[in-house]
Structures are given as structure tokens and as C-alpha cells.
Amino acid sequence: MIIHPQLIADSHDLFNWQKCHVRLHKNATLPWIIIIPETDKIEFCDLPNEQQLEITQLSRMIGDYFKSACGAEKINIAAIGNVVQQLHVHVIGRHSKDSLWPDVVWGRELPDKSYSQQQLDDFKQKLRRVLDDD
């Protein structure tokens, strides 16, 4: 499956889980995962029920991880796709002290903060462990 170039440019590849590509947004200001299911459909509602359930389950587990490991108070889950039509689901951990709270993150400038290679490796390892244990 080919992933849209904008999604590749905006995120780090973590791993595949079931039939989804799991990617970490490059900006480290907020915990932000992008789930890209293996499909040619562009709408979540057009997916078979089994695939919808898989994405929902994955989103829930990521949200739980963001709450426990990252201190997220609120989990934003969205599949907007107005700019990049390839179906992808954002799971974002928010808290009342983040720089954009309570506004949305879409189209907003986030502070410039990147992950170190060690932080990326740690994030990948810990999230993978959480998903495999569930």
C-alpha cells in the first residue's frame, strides 16, 4: 500500500498493527498518532464493520496509553481528510496546559518541538508493548 506523501512528511513510521499503519506525528508538542488503514476507501463509514472495529479498538488503546503515559485529559479522534483524502485517523492526547487548549489543532501552528531518536525508539517500544498486551 502506498501512503500519501504528506502523511509520510508529517509523521514517523512506528509499526503496523493488524491491517493498519501506525505513525507518530513529527511534532512532539502533543502525543499524536496517525492510523492509516490498508484500504482504498476514503471514508470511515464505507469500511466493512470488522475494519471499523479494528480502527476503533486501536484508537481506544492508543487513547488509554495517552492518558496513562502522557497525562492526557482528553482524547481527540478524527478522520477529516479534506486535504489528504487517503483515509487516516488522528488520535491526539490533549490536556488543559497544552499550547492550543482548548482550541482545535487543525491548521494551527504548534510550537517547534521534535522527537530525539531515543524518544522515538522509547515511544515505539512502549506503545507496541501496550497494543500487544491488550
C-alpha positions in Angstrom: 0.0 0.0 0.0 1.3 3.5 -0.9 1.0 6.1 1.9 0.2 9.7 0.8 3.5 11.8 0.7 2.0 14.4 3.1 1.3 11.7 5.7 4.9 10.5 5.3 6.3 14.0 5.6 4.3 14.8 8.7 4.9 11.6 10.7 7.4 8.9 11.8 6.7 5.3 10.9 6.3 3.2 14.1 4.9 -0.2 13.0 1.9 -2.0 11.5 -0.8 -3.3 13.8 -3.2 -5.8 12.2 -4.1 -4.0 8.9 -3.2 -0.5 9.9 0.0 1.6 9.6 0.7 3.3 12.9 2.6 6.6 12.6 3.7 9.2 15.2 3.2 12.9 14.3 6.6 14.5 13.9 5.7 17.4 16.2 6.4 16.3 19.8 4.2 19.0 21.4 1.3 16.6 21.7 1.1 12.9 21.7 -0.4 12.3 18.2 -0.8 9.1 16.4 -2.0 8.8 12.8 -3.6 5.4 11.9 -3.7 4.6 8.2 -5.8 1.5 7.4 -4.9 -0.6 4.4 -7.8 0.3 2.2 -8.7 2.2 -0.9 -11.8 3.6 0.8 -11.6 7.3 1.8 -14.5 7.3 4.3 -14.5 5.5 7.6 -18.2 4.9 7.2 -17.5 3.0 3.9 -15.3 0.4 5.6 -16.5 -3.0 6.5 -17.7 -3.3 10.1 -14.7 -5.5 11.0 -12.2 -2.9 9.8 -14.1 -0.1 11.6 -14.0 -2.1 14.8 -10.3 -2.7 14.4 -9.6 1.0 14.0 -11.9 1.9 16.9 -10.2 -0.7 19.1 -6.7 0.6 18.1 -7.8 4.2 18.8 -9.2 3.3 22.2 -5.9 1.5 23.2 -3.8 4.5 22.0 -6.1 6.9 23.9 -5.8 4.8 27.0 -2.0 4.9 26.6 -2.0 8.7 26.1 -4.0 9.0 29.4 -1.8 6.8 31.4 1.7 7.5 30.0 1.3 11.1 28.7 -1.1 12.6 31.1 -3.8 13.3 28.5 -7.1 14.6 30.0 -8.9 14.5 26.7 -8.5 12.3 23.6 -9.4 13.8 20.2 -10.1 11.2 17.5 -10.8 12.4 13.9 -10.9 11.2 10.3 -11.2 14.5 8.5 -9.3 14.0 5.2 -10.2 17.2 3.5 -6.7 17.9 2.4 -5.2 14.4 2.3 -8.1 12.2 1.1 -6.4 8.9 1.9 -8.3 7.5 4.9 -6.4 8.2 8.1 -7.4 8.6 11.7 -5.8 11.1 14.1 -5.6 10.1 17.8 -4.4 13.1 19.8 -3.8 13.4 23.5 -4.8 16.8 24.9 -4.5 18.5 28.3 -5.6 21.8 29.7 -1.9 23.0 29.7 -1.1 22.3 26.1 -0.3 25.3 24.0 -3.5 25.2 21.9 -6.0 24.3 24.6 -9.0 24.4 24.3 -8.8 25.2 20.6 -8.5 22.5 17.9 -5.1 21.6 16.5 -6.2 21.5 12.8 -4.5 24.2 10.8 -2.9 25.7 13.9 0.8 26.4 14.3 2.3 24.2 17.0 5.5 25.1 18.9 8.5 23.6 17.1 9.4 20.5 19.1 10.9 17.3 17.6 11.5 13.8 19.0 15.0 12.7 19.5 15.8 9.2 18.2 15.8 7.9 21.7 12.4 9.3 22.4 11.1 7.8 19.1 12.5 4.4 20.0 11.0 4.6 23.5 7.6 5.7 22.3 7.6 2.9 19.7 8.6 0.2 22.1 6.2 1.3 24.9 3.2 1.7 22.6 3.9 -1.6 20.8 4.0 -3.3 24.2 0.7 -1.8 25.2 -1.0 -2.9 22.0 0.4 -6.4 22.1 -0.6 -6.9 25.8 -4.3 -5.9 25.2 
